[in-house]
Amino acid sequence: MKKNWLLAIVVVLLMSCNGLISPTMAPTMEAISPTTSLPTTSTPVVVTPTVRATADPSPITQEQADTQQFSAIIARVAPISFYLLGGTENGEWLPPETVLPHSSDEEVYQLYSIGGPGGSAKGLKPMRDNICPVFWITTDSDFQGGLEVGVTGAWDVTPRLAQKIPTDHATYVQAVKDWLVGQNILEPAVEISQILRVDLEGDGTEEVLISASHFVEPTGHSVEYGDYSLVVMRKVVGNSVVTIPVVADYYYQEFEVQFPYTYAAIFPADLNNDGVLEILVGVERWEGSGVIVYEVNGTNVGKVFEVICGL
């Protein structure tokens, strides 16, 4: 028995020396190991880009959302500094005093006019006026004319642009005349300064905003019977068109010293990012100016902000 084992060992040794047993068995076994580990090493390569693709936009989206929750609102209607009208947070209106703690000397405002976006401007911290109860904000932007507004939020303030209509349009001249007669101004002098058509509420039905003013004494010191300044809205209600006053002053007797307001410009804009356009009205008077903001809810018009300063 031992002889048989010894004989077998000798045979194996002889065959090995003659190269009859392949030396590749060990490398073959080692080659299997990398093959079986490929899924383990390749899995991070496939998964990592997927994670980055979903994670990278999140901070940007969240940052934009955060900036839209709160926004300061500024406006001007003359070549002076902007007024701080107030602000908005989560759709709610905020007075200027609530906005002040959020302001800085490096605030960036997105500017808009009746024609749409107008770039951005950097503004200084609001300063209280020495005479009027208002706050001024100086920016690095030049006055472009008309009514301008700025917000620190990121939404589009002018999602629907207003269309200008000729001020001598017969339908609207007659509408203003009828309205004034209804306010006991007989034989009124109809002087329309601006007519705009725009869908304020985003419901597919357009409203018409009309601004008109007449003063016999042109310098803005006194008033006479029949003088007026107004902004009215023409709106479809059911099967009829109704005239709704936004703001109006009528004068029924002479006053030598009155310094009347002239509501000189209208600018529809979404100031609180709710999809409904507010009505901004520019105000001018002797050595003074201002801006009033109204919100529209059906046939109801309510004042949101009023900032006016004059000597």
C-alpha positions as CSV (number, residue, x, y, z in Angstrom):
1,M,0.0,0.0,0.0
2,K,2.8,2.4,0.9
3,K,4.5,1.4,-2.3
4,N,1.4,2.4,-4.3
5,W,1.3,5.9,-2.6
6,L,5.0,6.5,-3.2
7,L,4.6,5.4,-6.8
8,A,1.7,7.9,-7.3
9,I,3.7,10.8,-5.8
10,V,6.6,10.1,-8.1
11,V,4.3,10.0,-11.2
12,V,2.8,13.4,-10.3
13,L,6.2,15.0,-9.8
14,L,7.4,13.7,-13.1
15,M,4.3,15.0,-14.9
16,S,4.8,18.4,-13.4
17,C,8.3,18.7,-14.5
18,N,7.3,17.8,-18.0
19,G,4.7,20.6,-18.1
20,L,1.6,18.3,-18.3
21,I,-0.3,20.1,-15.6
22,S,-1.4,23.7,-16.5
23,P,-0.1,26.4,-14.2
24,T,-3.0,28.7,-15.1
25,M,-5.5,27.3,-12.5
26,A,-4.4,29.8,-9.8
27,P,-4.7,32.9,-12.0
28,T,-8.1,31.7,-13.2
29,M,-9.4,31.6,-9.7
30,E,-8.0,35.1,-9.0
31,A,-9.6,36.5,-12.2
32,I,-13.0,35.5,-10.9
33,S,-12.7,37.7,-7.8
34,P,-12.6,41.0,-9.7
35,T,-15.5,39.9,-11.9
36,T,-17.7,39.2,-9.0
37,S,-16.8,42.5,-7.3
38,L,-17.6,44.8,-10.3
39,P,-21.1,45.5,-9.2
40,T,-19.8,46.6,-5.8
41,T,-17.4,49.1,-7.2
42,S,-19.6,50.3,-10.1
43,T,-22.7,51.0,-7.9
44,P,-21.4,54.3,-6.5
45,V,-20.5,55.5,-10.0
46,V,-24.0,55.1,-11.2
47,V,-25.8,56.3,-8.1
48,T,-23.8,59.4,-7.2
49,P,-24.7,61.5,-10.3
50,T,-28.4,60.6,-9.7
51,V,-28.2,61.9,-6.2
52,R,-26.5,65.1,-7.3
53,A,-29.0,65.7,-10.0
54,T,-31.9,65.7,-7.5
55,A,-30.1,67.4,-4.7
56,D,-28.4,70.4,-6.5
57,P,-31.6,72.3,-7.4
58,S,-33.1,72.0,-4.0
59,P,-31.2,74.8,-2.3
60,I,-31.9,77.1,-5.3
61,T,-35.6,76.3,-5.2
62,Q,-35.8,76.8,-1.5
63,E,-33.9,80.0,-1.6
64,Q,-36.3,81.4,-4.2
65,A,-39.2,80.3,-2.2
66,D,-37.8,82.0,0.9
67,T,-37.2,85.3,-0.9
68,Q,-40.8,85.2,-2.1
69,Q,-42.2,84.9,1.4
70,F,-41.1,88.4,2.3
71,S,-40.5,91.4,0.1
72,A,-40.1,95.1,0.6
73,I,-42.0,97.3,-1.9
74,I,-40.8,100.7,-3.1
75,A,-42.2,103.2,-5.7
76,R,-41.8,106.6,-7.2
77,V,-43.6,108.8,-9.7
78,A,-41.2,111.7,-9.9
79,P,-37.4,112.1,-10.3
80,I,-36.7,111.8,-6.6
81,S,-35.8,108.9,-4.3
82,F,-38.2,105.9,-4.0
83,Y,-40.8,105.8,-1.3
84,L,-40.9,102.8,1.0
85,L,-44.5,101.8,0.5
86,G,-44.3,98.8,2.9
87,G,-44.0,95.1,2.2
88,T,-45.6,91.7,1.9
89,E,-45.2,88.4,3.6
90,N,-47.0,85.2,2.6
91,G,-49.6,87.4,0.8
92,E,-50.2,89.7,3.7
93,W,-49.5,93.5,3.6
94,L,-46.9,95.0,5.9
95,P,-46.6,98.6,7.0
96,P,-43.2,100.4,6.4
97,E,-42.3,100.2,10.1
98,T,-42.4,96.4,9.9
99,V,-40.2,96.3,6.9
100,L,-37.5,98.6,8.3
101,P,-35.7,95.9,10.4
102,H,-35.3,93.8,7.2
103,S,-33.6,96.6,5.2
104,S,-29.9,97.1,4.7
105,D,-27.5,99.3,2.7
106,E,-27.0,96.6,0.1
107,E,-30.6,95.8,-0.7
108,V,-31.3,94.8,-4.3
109,Y,-34.7,95.7,-5.8
110,Q,-36.2,94.3,-9.0
111,L,-37.6,97.3,-10.9
112,Y,-40.8,97.4,-13.0
113,S,-42.8,99.9,-15.0
114,I,-45.9,99.8,-17.1
115,G,-43.8,98.3,-19.9
116,G,-42.6,95.4,-17.7
117,P,-39.3,94.5,-16.0
118,G,-36.7,97.4,-15.8
119,G,-33.6,95.7,-14.4
120,S,-32.4,95.9,-10.8
121,A,-31.2,98.6,-8.5
122,K,-29.2,98.7,-5.3
123,G,-30.7,100.8,-2.5
124,L,-29.6,102.3,0.7
125,K,-31.3,101.8,4.0
126,P,-34.6,103.7,4.3
127,M,-34.4,107.2,5.8
128,R,-37.2,109.0,7.5
129,D,-38.3,112.3,6.0
130,N,-37.8,115.4,8.3
131,I,-41.3,116.8,7.5
132,C,-43.5,114.1,6.0
133,P,-44.3,110.7,7.7
134,V,-42.6,108.8,5.0
135,F,-39.4,106.8,4.4
136,W,-37.1,107.5,1.4
137,I,-34.8,105.0,-0.3
138,T,-32.0,106.2,-2.5
139,T,-31.0,103.8,-5.3
140,D,-28.4,103.8,-8.0
141,S,-31.1,103.8,-10.8
142,D,-32.1,106.8,-12.9
143,F,-35.7,107.9,-13.1
144,Q,-37.2,106.5,-16.3
145,G,-40.4,108.5,-16.2
146,G,-43.9,107.5,-15.2
147,L,-44.7,105.2,-12.3
148,E,-42.0,102.8,-11.1
149,V,-42.1,100.1,-8.5
150,G,-39.4,97.9,-7.0
151,V,-39.6,94.7,-4.9
152,T,-37.0,92.5,-3.2
153,G,-39.0,89.4,-4.1
154,A,-38.3,87.1,-7.0
155,W,-41.6,86.9,-8.8
156,D,-42.8,88.7,-11.9
157,V,-44.7,91.8,-10.9
158,T,-46.1,92.3,-14.4
159,P,-47.4,88.9,-15.5
160,R,-50.0,90.6,-17.6
161,L,-49.1,93.9,-19.3
162,A,-51.6,96.7,-19.7
163,Q,-52.6,97.9,-23.2
164,K,-52.8,101.7,-23.7
165,I,-56.0,103.0,-25.4
166,P,-56.2,106.4,-27.1
167,T,-57.4,109.0,-24.6
168,D,-60.0,110.4,-27.1
169,H,-61.8,107.0,-27.4
170,A,-65.4,108.0,-27.7
171,T,-66.8,105.2,-25.5
172,Y,-64.6,106.1,-22.6
173,V,-65.0,109.9,-23.0
174,Q,-68.7,109.4,-22.7
175,A,-68.3,107.0,-19.7
176,V,-66.3,109.7,-17.9
177,K,-68.8,112.4,-18.8
178,D,-71.8,110.3,-17.5
179,W,-69.9,109.5,-14.3
180,L,-69.2,113.2,-13.6
181,V,-72.8,114.2,-14.3
182,G,-73.8,111.5,-11.8
183,Q,-71.5,113.3,-9.3
184,N,-73.4,116.6,-9.8
185,I,-70.8,118.2,-12.0
186,L,-73.0,119.5,-14.8
187,E,-71.5,120.0,-18.3
188,P,-68.1,118.6,-17.2
189,A,-64.9,119.2,-19.1
190,V,-63.7,115.7,-19.9
191,E,-59.9,115.6,-19.9
192,I,-58.5,112.0,-19.9
193,S,-54.8,111.5,-19.3
194,Q,-54.6,107.7,-19.5
195,I,-56.7,104.7,-20.4
196,L,-55.5,101.1,-19.8
197,R,-57.0,97.8,-20.6
198,V,-55.8,94.8,-18.5
199,D,-57.0,91.6,-16.9
200,L,-56.5,92.5,-13.3
201,E,-57.8,89.2,-11.7
202,G,-56.4,86.7,-14.2
203,D,-59.9,85.4,-15.0
204,G,-59.8,86.1,-18.7
205,T,-62.0,89.2,-18.6
206,E,-60.3,92.6,-19.0
207,E,-61.0,95.7,-17.0
208,V,-60.4,99.3,-18.2
209,L,-58.8,101.9,-16.0
210,I,-59.3,105.5,-16.7
211,S,-57.5,108.5,-15.3
212,A,-58.9,112.0,-15.8
213,S,-58.4,115.4,-14.3
214,H,-59.5,119.0,-15.0
215,F,-58.5,122.2,-13.2
216,V,-59.3,125.7,-14.4
217,E,-56.3,127.2,-12.6
218,P,-53.3,125.4,-14.0
219,T,-50.7,126.0,-11.4
220,G,-52.2,123.7,-8.8
221,H,-52.9,126.3,-6.1
222,S,-56.7,126.8,-6.3
223,V,-59.8,125.0,-7.4
224,E,-63.2,126.1,-8.9
225,Y,-66.6,124.5,-9.4
226,G,-66.3,121.6,-11.8
227,D,-62.7,120.8,-11.1
228,Y,-61.9,117.1,-10.4
229,S,-59.3,114.4,-10.5
230,L,-60.3,110.7,-10.6
231,V,-59.4,107.1,-11.5
232,V,-62.3,104.8,-12.3
233,M,-62.5,101.2,-13.3
234,R,-64.8,99.8,-16.0
235,K,-65.7,96.2,-15.2
236,V,-68.0,93.5,-16.6
237,V,-70.4,92.4,-14.0
238,G,-72.9,89.8,-15.3
239,N,-74.2,91.0,-18.6
240,S,-73.4,94.7,-17.8
241,V,-70.5,97.0,-17.7
242,V,-70.3,99.1,-14.5
243,T,-68.1,102.0,-13.5
244,I,-66.4,101.7,-10.1
245,P,-64.5,104.6,-8.5
246,V,-60.9,103.8,-7.4
247,V,-60.1,107.3,-6.1
248,A,-61.7,110.7,-6.9
249,D,-61.8,114.3,-5.8
250,Y,-64.6,116.6,-6.9
251,Y,-64.8,120.3,-6.3
252,Y,-68.2,122.2,-6.1
253,Q,-67.0,125.6,-5.1
254,E,-64.0,127.9,-5.4
255,F,-61.0,127.7,-3.0
256,E,-58.1,130.1,-3.5
257,V,-55.6,127.9,-1.6
258,Q,-56.3,124.2,-2.0
259,F,-53.3,122.5,-3.6
260,P,-55.4,119.7,-5.0
261,Y,-54.2,116.2,-5.8
262,T,-53.9,115.1,-9.4
263,Y,-54.1,111.4,-10.0
264,A,-51.8,111.4,-12.9
265,A,-50.7,107.8,-13.7
266,I,-51.9,104.2,-13.3
267,F,-49.8,101.1,-13.1
268,P,-51.3,97.6,-12.6
269,A,-48.9,95.3,-10.8
270,D,-48.9,92.1,-8.7
271,L,-47.2,93.4,-5.5
272,N,-47.9,90.4,-3.2
273,N,-47.5,87.5,-5.7
274,D,-51.1,86.2,-5.5
275,G,-51.8,86.5,-9.3
276,V,-54.1,89.5,-8.9
277,L,-52.9,92.9,-10.1
278,E,-53.1,95.8,-7.7
279,I,-53.7,99.3,-9.0
280,L,-50.9,101.8,-8.3
281,V,-51.9,105.4,-8.7
282,G,-49.4,108.2,-9.0
283,V,-50.2,111.4,-7.2
284,E,-49.0,114.9,-7.9
285,R,-49.6,118.2,-6.3
286,W,-47.9,121.6,-5.8
287,E,-44.4,120.7,-4.7
288,G,-45.3,117.2,-3.8
289,S,-46.0,113.7,-5.0
290,G,-46.9,110.3,-3.9
291,V,-48.2,106.8,-4.6
292,I,-51.4,105.1,-3.5
293,V,-52.0,101.3,-3.9
294,Y,-55.4,99.7,-4.2
295,E,-56.4,96.0,-4.3
296,V,-59.4,94.7,-6.3
297,N,-61.7,92.0,-5.1
298,G,-64.6,91.7,-7.5
299,T,-66.4,95.1,-7.4
300,N,-64.7,96.1,-4.2
301,V,-61.6,98.3,-4.2
302,G,-59.6,98.8,-1.0
303,K,-56.6,101.0,-0.2
304,V,-53.4,99.1,0.7
305,F,-50.7,101.8,0.9
306,E,-50.8,105.6,0.7
307,V,-47.5,107.6,0.8
308,I,-47.7,111.3,-0.1
309,C,-45.2,114.0,0.7
310,G,-45.5,117.7,-0.2
311,L,-44.8,121.1,1.3
